[in-house]
Amino acid sequence: MTSTVESGIEQRRVLTTAIPGPKSAELHARKNAAVSSGVSTGLPIYVEKAGGGIVVDIDGNQLIDFGSGIAVTTVGNAAPRVVERVQQQVADFTHTCFMVTPYAEYVEVCEALNDLTPGDHDKRSALFNSGAEAVENAVKIARHATGRPAIIAFDHAYHGRTNLTMALTAKNLPYKHRFGPFANEIYRAPMAYPYRWPTGPDNCADEAFAALVDTVHSQVGEQNTAAVIIEPIQGEGGFIVPPSGYLARVADWCRDNGILFIADEIQSGFCRTGDWFASDHEGVVPDLITTAKGIAGGLPLAAVTGRAEVMDAVHAGGLGGTYGGNPVACAAALGAIETMKSDDLCGRAREIEALFMPRLQALSAKYPQIGDIRGRGAMLAVELVADPASKTPDAALAADVNKACHAAGLVTLTAGTYGNVFRFLPPLSIGDALLSEGLDIFEQAFAAATA
């Protein structure tokens, strides 16, 4: 992809001031005086326009985007089909509440989800506002359909910031600290994390599966377990990719025991990993799948899609919400899905992986601080360590590299339970030249931070 102009923005990095610039600094001072300090910002530039692979701030700086608003603007910040559909829908009506007087756009999004998600079985969908809401409702549906209370989540998991989803989330700071008590009947199993598996990556799949089965059998009881929820590639936990075949093995075991398998594809879905969903790569067909983030080109929308008999088990009125499936957000989703299909964004994600991986592997060969490279498609990461033998996490190095990238005009993100994972989530609308330049900046920042 070689677009030179997107959304009226020339696709090149421009630094007119220090990052952040004086106008952003002034607005950030206003933010600190008006917004709760609990709402933090990783890079306090204030955006006035964005598109393709460029974010333009109010000081006139043009930064390369390797974050996509945390995997949200997969089709770009102002994809033409999204903009056109949203503008038309806003002109028609902005809201009626689907539970009161419904509209076609909600139905069309559900039809698309039923078609695109893994499996050819009969499906139903329901729409919500955020990923956390989708996860909450997936748990509600699973408990209602099975008549069982317990939910199994994993180490390093991230599922949201509501009370129930904080219970499912593994990491304390910043997500859970002093926000409890949390919802009960949540149990946790070890994640199949090849790089950090105690007896080595070759044993990870078998031993992690055995640990899951033992946890459920000894602590919960299979007959008490409604669902196992897992991210096919963990997001905030550090882009952890389980060994090949592990997810399918867990899904098969769930079905053998009447337990529902929930795939949380909120960060990994919608072409991000080179398939429509990360589950597709493993040939896994979830009973329920949660989606959000990349679904609607930046507008707030989320969904639960699942087996018809499971989704329809809930009584009438048991699912919903005032804004869930808002018509403007639905219009955006239809435009985003159309863009993903017509522009083959699954293929584009695989192209991005092919561009990134040789660069990251060359950097790893040069710097022992890169302990692991992992991910799929345009969802890639490096894990940084102070010592490759002990694998001691190096969060300080990740923070230093992140800061240097920001100063040089590259929007980047860190992740991981230990804060030591550097993740790459570029929009799939970005051009190759910007990707290469962004990697140059990352390499230079890494060299400076390790000097």
DRENDOTOR-455197 format. One record per residue (C-alpha): z, x, y; residue number from 1. Coordinates in nm, 2 decimals, decimal comma, padded with zeros to 4 digits. Layout:
N
      pz      px      py  pos
       Z       X       Y  NUM
...
This chain:
451
      pz      px      py  pos
   00,00   00,00   00,00    1
  -00,11   00,16   00,33    2
  -00,05  -00,10   00,60    3
  -00,03   00,06   00,94    4
   00,09  -00,26   01,13    5
   00,31  -00,53   01,00    6
   00,45  -00,82   01,20    7
   00,31  -00,65   01,51    8
   00,52  -00,33   01,44    9
   00,35   00,00   01,40   10
   00,46   00,14   01,06   11
   00,61   00,47   01,18   12
   00,95   00,61   01,25   13
   01,03   00,65   01,62   14
   01,35   00,79   01,77   15
   01,38   00,74   02,14   16
   01,76   00,78   02,16   17
   02,04   00,91   01,94   18
   02,14   00,67   01,66   19
   02,30   00,44   01,77   20
   02,15   00,43   02,12   21
   02,33   00,32   02,44   22
   02,23  -00,05   02,42   23
   02,34  -00,08   02,06   24
   02,67   00,10   02,15   25
   02,73  -00,15   02,43   26
   02,66  -00,45   02,21   27
   02,88  -00,30   01,94   28
   03,17  -00,29   02,18   29
   03,11  -00,66   02,24   30
   03,10  -00,71   01,87   31
   03,44  -00,54   01,83   32
   03,59  -00,77   02,10   33
   03,44  -01,09   01,95   34
   03,40  -01,05   01,57   35
   03,68  -01,01   01,32   36
   03,73  -00,64   01,23   37
   03,72  -00,75   00,87   38
   03,34  -00,79   00,92   39
   03,23  -00,42   00,93   40
   02,88  -00,27   00,99   41
   02,75   00,03   00,81   42
   02,50   00,13   01,07   43
   02,57  -00,02   01,42   44
   02,22  -00,04   01,55   45
   02,13  -00,39   01,68   46
   01,80  -00,51   01,56   47
   01,55  -00,70   01,76   48
   01,25  -00,69   01,53   49
   01,16  -00,58   01,18   50
   00,87  -00,59   00,93   51
   00,70  -00,40   00,66   52
   00,92  -00,10   00,62   53
   01,04  -00,06   00,98   54
   01,35  -00,19   01,16   55
   01,33  -00,18   01,54   56
   01,66  -00,17   01,74   57
   01,73  -00,28   02,10   58
   01,70   00,08   02,22   59
   01,34   00,10   02,10   60
   01,41   00,31   01,79   61
   01,21   00,24   01,48   62
   01,40   00,32   01,16   63
   01,26   00,34   00,81   64
   01,42   00,07   00,59   65
   01,55   00,18   00,25   66
   01,80  -00,11   00,23   67
   01,62  -00,44   00,26   68
   01,94  -00,61   00,39   69
   02,09  -00,53   00,04   70
   01,78  -00,64  -00,16   71
   01,72  -00,95   00,04   72
   01,40  -00,88   00,24   73
   01,20  -00,79  -00,07   74
   00,88  -00,94   00,08   75
   00,95  -00,80   00,42   76
   01,15  -00,92   00,72   77
   00,88  -01,14   00,85   78
   00,63  -01,20   00,57   79
   00,34  -01,41   00,70   80
   00,36  -01,68   00,43   81
   00,73  -01,71   00,48   82
   00,70  -01,74   00,86   83
   00,42  -01,99   00,84   84
   00,61  -02,22   00,60   85
   00,93  -02,19   00,79   86
   00,77  -02,27   01,13   87
   00,61  -02,58   00,98   88
   00,93  -02,70   00,82   89
   01,14  -02,65   01,13   90
   00,89  -02,86   01,32   91
   00,91  -03,13   01,06   92
   01,29  -03,14   01,00   93
   01,57  -02,89   00,96   94
   01,81  -03,10   00,74   95
   01,88  -03,43   00,58   96
   02,10  -03,32   00,28   97
   01,93  -03,33  -00,05   98
   02,22  -03,53  -00,20   99
   02,16  -03,81   00,06  100
   01,78  -03,83   00,13  101
   01,59  -03,57  -00,08  102
   01,27  -03,39   00,00  103
   00,99  -03,22  -00,20  104
   01,06  -02,86  -00,11  105
   01,39  -02,86  -00,31  106
   01,20  -03,00  -00,61  107
   00,92  -02,74  -00,57  108
   01,16  -02,45  -00,56  109
   01,34  -02,58  -00,88  110
   01,00  -02,62  -01,05  111
   00,91  -02,26  -00,96  112
   01,24  -02,12  -01,08  113
   01,21  -02,31  -01,41  114
   00,87  -02,16  -01,46  115
   00,94  -01,80  -01,35  116
   01,28  -01,74  -01,52  117
   01,29  -01,60  -01,87  118
   01,22  -01,82  -02,17  119
   00,98  -02,11  -02,23  120
   01,25  -02,37  -02,31  121
   01,31  -02,68  -02,11  122
   01,51  -02,58  -01,79  123
   01,68  -02,73  -01,49  124
   01,79  -02,57  -01,16  125
   02,03  -02,65  -00,88  126
   02,02  -02,49  -00,54  127
   02,31  -02,35  -00,33  128
   02,36  -02,13  -00,02  129
   02,48  -01,78  -00,15  130
   02,50  -01,57  -00,45  131
   02,87  -01,62  -00,48  132
   02,82  -02,00  -00,47  133
   02,56  -01,97  -00,75  134
   02,80  -01,77  -00,97  135
   03,08  -02,02  -00,90  136
   02,86  -02,30  -01,01  137
   02,73  -02,12  -01,31  138
   03,10  -02,08  -01,42  139
   03,16  -02,45  -01,35  140
   02,86  -02,55  -01,56  141
   02,95  -02,32  -01,85  142
   03,30  -02,45  -01,86  143
   03,19  -02,81  -01,84  144
   02,91  -02,78  -02,10  145
   03,13  -02,59  -02,36  146
   03,47  -02,75  -02,29  147
   03,61  -02,39  -02,30  148
   03,80  -02,22  -02,02  149
   03,76  -01,84  -02,05  150
   03,50  -01,62  -01,88  151
   03,42  -01,26  -01,98  152
   03,32  -01,02  -01,70  153
   03,27  -00,64  -01,71  154
   03,41  -00,32  -01,55  155
   03,22  -00,22  -01,23  156
   03,09  -00,58  -01,19  157
   03,03  -00,74  -00,86  158
   02,98  -01,12  -00,84  159
   03,09  -01,22  -00,49  160
   03,37  -01,27  -00,24  161
   03,50  -01,62  -00,30  162
   03,83  -01,65  -00,49  163
   03,67  -01,71  -00,83  164
   03,40  -01,45  -00,78  165
   03,66  -01,19  -00,66  166
   03,83  -01,25  -00,99  167
   03,51  -01,17  -01,17  168
   03,44  -00,86  -00,94  169
   03,60  -00,54  -01,06  170
   03,64  -00,33  -00,75  171
   03,96  -00,36  -00,54  172
   03,86  -00,21  -00,20  173
   03,71  -00,36   00,00  174
   03,65  -00,67  -00,20  175
   03,98  -00,78  -00,35  176
   04,26  -00,59  -00,17  177
   04,55  -00,83  -00,08  178
   04,33  -01,14  -00,12  179
   04,50  -01,26  -00,44  180
   04,62  -01,44  -00,65  181
   04,28  -01,50  -00,80  182
   04,14  -01,77  -01,04  183
   04,27  -01,73  -01,39  184
   04,11  -01,73  -01,74  185
   03,89  -01,43  -01,64  186
   03,89  -01,14  -01,88  187
   03,72  -00,80  -01,85  188
   03,54  -00,58  -02,10  189
   03,41  -00,22  -02,07  190
   03,06  -00,19  -01,92  191
   02,80  -00,01  -02,12  192
   02,78   00,28  -01,87  193
   02,59   00,56  -02,04  194
   02,66   00,84  -01,78  195
   03,04   00,78  -01,80  196
   03,08   00,66  -02,15  197
   03,38   00,87  -02,29  198
   03,21   00,98  -02,61  199
   02,86   01,03  -02,46  200
   02,55   00,82  -02,39  201
   02,43   00,82  -02,75  202
   02,74   00,62  -02,86  203
   02,75   00,39  -02,56  204
   02,56   00,09  -02,69  205
   02,75   00,06  -03,02  206
   03,09   00,14  -02,88  207
   03,06  -00,08  -02,57  208
   02,94  -00,38  -02,79  209
   03,23  -00,32  -03,03  210
   03,48  -00,31  -02,74  211
   03,34  -00,64  -02,60  212
   03,37  -00,81  -02,94  213
   03,72  -00,68  -02,99  214
   03,83  -00,79  -02,63  215
   03,71  -01,14  -02,69  216
   03,84  -01,17  -03,04  217
   04,19  -01,02  -02,98  218
   04,26  -01,13  -02,62  219
   04,08  -01,45  -02,58  220
   03,94  -01,60  -02,89  221
   03,57  -01,68  -02,93  222
   03,64  -02,05  -02,95  223
   03,81  -02,03  -02,61  224
   03,53  -01,84  -02,44  225
   03,28  -02,04  -02,23  226
   03,06  -01,76  -02,11  227
   02,99  -01,39  -02,08  228
   02,85  -01,30  -01,73  229
   02,67  -00,97  -01,68  230
   02,44  -00,81  -01,43  231
   02,14  -00,68  -01,63  232
   02,15  -00,39  -01,38  233
   02,48  -00,38  -01,20  234
   02,45  -00,38  -00,82  235
   02,75  -00,29  -00,61  236
   02,90  -00,12  -00,92  237
   02,65   00,16  -00,89  238
   02,31   00,04  -01,03  239
   02,44   00,09  -01,38  240
   02,16   00,03  -01,64  241
   02,30  -00,05  -01,99  242
   02,13   00,12  -02,29  243
   01,81  -00,04  -02,42  244
   01,89  -00,32  -02,66  245
   02,25  -00,37  -02,55  246
   02,19  -00,69  -02,35  247
   01,99  -00,85  -02,63  248
   02,27  -00,77  -02,87  249
   02,53  -00,93  -02,64  250
   02,31  -01,24  -02,59  251
   02,26  -01,28  -02,97  252
   02,64  -01,25  -03,03  253
   02,71  -01,51  -02,76  254
   02,48  -01,76  -02,93  255
   02,63  -01,69  -03,27  256
   02,97  -01,79  -03,13  257
   02,87  -02,08  -02,90  258
   02,93  -01,87  -02,59  259
   02,69  -01,90  -02,30  260
   02,51  -01,59  -02,17  261
   02,49  -01,58  -01,79  262
   02,27  -01,32  -01,63  263
   02,36  -01,25  -01,27  264
   02,02  -01,15  -01,13  265
   02,12  -01,19  -00,76  266
   02,04  -00,83  -00,67  267
   01,80  -00,75  -00,95  268
   01,58  -01,06  -00,95  269
   01,24  -01,15  -00,78  270
   01,03  -00,84  -00,86  271
   01,29  -00,59  -00,75  272
   01,30  -00,40  -01,09  273
   00,92  -00,42  -01,17  274
   00,95  -00,75  -01,35  275
   01,03  -01,10  -01,21  276
   01,38  -01,05  -01,35  277
   01,56  -00,75  -01,50  278
   01,63  -00,96  -01,81  279
   01,25  -00,97  -01,88  280
   01,24  -00,59  -01,93  281
   01,49  -00,63  -02,22  282
   01,33  -00,94  -02,36  283
   01,66  -01,13  -02,30  284
   01,66  -01,51  -02,24  285
   01,98  -01,61  -02,07  286
   02,13  -01,95  -02,11  287
   02,20  -01,95  -01,73  288
   02,07  -01,72  -01,46  289
   02,19  -01,69  -01,11  290
   01,96  -01,59  -00,82  291
   01,98  -01,54  -00,45  292
   01,91  -01,24  -00,22  293
   01,53  -01,19  -00,26  294
   01,46  -01,55  -00,33  295
   01,37  -01,67   00,03  296
   01,26  -01,38   00,24  297
   01,59  -01,35   00,42  298
   01,70  -01,71   00,45  299
   02,02  -01,82   00,28  300
   01,94  -01,98  -00,06  301
   02,07  -01,94  -00,41  302
   02,02  -02,10  -00,75  303
   02,14  -02,16  -01,10  304
   01,87  -02,21  -01,36  305
   01,94  -02,28  -01,72  306
   01,88  -02,46  -02,04  307
   01,83  -02,83  -01,97  308
   02,10  -02,94  -02,21  309
   02,35  -02,71  -02,04  310
   02,26  -02,79  -01,69  311
   02,24  -03,17  -01,76  312
   02,58  -03,17  -01,93  313
   02,75  -03,19  -01,58  314
   02,82  -03,54  -01,46  315
   02,63  -03,69  -01,17  316
   02,77  -03,56  -00,84  317
   02,94  -03,26  -01,01  318
   02,70  -03,01  -00,84  319
   02,59  -03,00  -00,48  320
   02,69  -02,90  -00,13  321
   02,60  -03,01   00,22  322
   02,35  -02,73   00,29  323
   02,25  -02,64  -00,06  324
   01,87  -02,62  -00,09  325
   01,83  -02,66   00,29  326
   01,46  -02,75   00,35  327
   01,39  -02,46   00,58  328
   01,53  -02,21   00,32  329
   01,33  -02,39   00,05  330
   01,01  -02,35   00,26  331
   01,09  -01,98   00,30  332
   01,14  -01,95  -00,08  333
   00,81  -02,11  -00,15  334
   00,64  -01,87   00,09  335
   00,82  -01,57  -00,06  336
   00,73  -01,66  -00,42  337
   00,37  -01,71  -00,31  338
   00,37  -01,37  -00,16  339
   00,53  -01,21  -00,47  340
   00,25  -01,36  -00,68  341
  -00,05  -01,30  -00,46  342
   00,05  -00,94  -00,37  343
   00,17  -00,85  -00,72  344
   00,51  -00,73  -00,60  345
   00,62  -00,66  -00,95  346
   00,34  -00,40  -00,97  347
   00,44  -00,27  -00,63  348
   00,80  -00,22  -00,75  349
   00,67  -00,01  -01,04  350
   00,45   00,19  -00,79  351
   00,76   00,26  -00,59  352
   00,95   00,38  -00,90  353
   00,65   00,61  -00,98  354
   00,67   00,76  -00,63  355
   01,05   00,80  -00,62  356
   01,13   00,93  -00,96  357
   00,95   01,27  -00,95  358
   01,10   01,34  -00,61  359
   01,46   01,25  -00,73  360
   01,42   01,45  -01,05  361
   01,30   01,76  -00,86  362
   01,60   01,72  -00,63  363
   01,83   01,68  -00,93  364
   01,70   02,01  -01,09  365
   01,79   02,19  -00,76  366
   02,13   02,03  -00,70  367
   02,39   02,00  -00,97  368
   02,57   01,75  -00,74  369
   02,32   01,49  -00,87  370
   02,49   01,39  -01,19  371
   02,26   01,10  -01,28  372
   01,94   00,93  -01,17  373
   01,90   00,57  -01,28  374
   01,75   00,23  -01,21  375
   01,42   00,05  -01,24  376
   01,14  -00,04  -01,01  377
   01,25  -00,04  -00,65  378
   01,62  -00,06  -00,75  379
   01,70   00,31  -00,79  380
   02,01   00,53  -00,75  381
   02,16   00,88  -00,78  382
   02,52   00,93  -00,87  383
   02,68   01,22  -00,69  384
   02,96   01,44  -00,84  385
   03,16   01,73  -00,73  386
   03,13   01,90  -01,06  387
   02,87   01,82  -01,33  388
   03,10   01,91  -01,61  389
   03,39   01,69  -01,51  390
   03,17   01,43  -01,34  391
   03,43   01,40  -01,07  392
   03,29   01,14  -00,83  393
   03,20   01,28  -00,48  394
   03,23   00,99  -00,24  395
   03,26   01,23   00,05  396
   02,92   01,38  -00,02  397
   02,76   01,04  -00,05  398
   02,91   00,94   00,29  399
   02,79   01,26   00,45  400
   02,43   01,22   00,32  401
   02,44   00,85   00,43  402
   02,55   00,95   00,78  403
   02,28   01,22   00,81  404
   02,01   00,97   00,70  405
   02,12   00,72   00,96  406
   02,11   00,98   01,23  407
   01,76   01,08   01,14  408
   01,64   00,72   01,15  409
   01,66   00,61   00,78  410
   01,85   00,29   00,68  411
   02,04   00,38   00,36  412
   02,32   00,23   00,15  413
   02,58   00,37  -00,08  414
   02,75   00,18  -00,38  415
   02,96   00,23  -00,69  416
   03,31   00,17  -00,80  417
   03,40   00,52  -00,67  418
   03,17   00,51  -00,36  419
   02,96   00,80  -00,49  420
   02,63   00,63  -00,57  421
   02,34   00,65  -00,33  422
   02,11   00,36  -00,38  423
   01,75   00,29  -00,28  424
   01,63  -00,07  -00,21  425
   01,32  -00,05   00,00  426
   01,13  -00,37   00,08  427
   00,83  -00,41  -00,14  428
   00,61  -00,45   00,17  429
   00,67  -00,08   00,27  430
   00,39   00,16   00,27  431
   00,37   00,49   00,08  432
   00,37   00,70   00,39  433
   00,71   00,56   00,50  434
   00,85   00,60   00,15  435
   00,75   00,97   00,14  436
   00,89   01,03   00,48  437
   01,21   00,85   00,40  438
   01,25   01,07   00,09  439
   01,19   01,38   00,31  440
   01,47   01,27   00,53  441
   01,70   01,21   00,23  442
   01,62   01,55   00,09  443
   01,69   01,72   00,42  444
   02,02   01,53   00,46  445
   02,12   01,62   00,11  446
   02,04   01,99   00,17  447
   02,24   01,99   00,50  448
   02,54   01,81   00,34  449
   02,56   02,05   00,05  450
   02,50   02,37   00,25  451
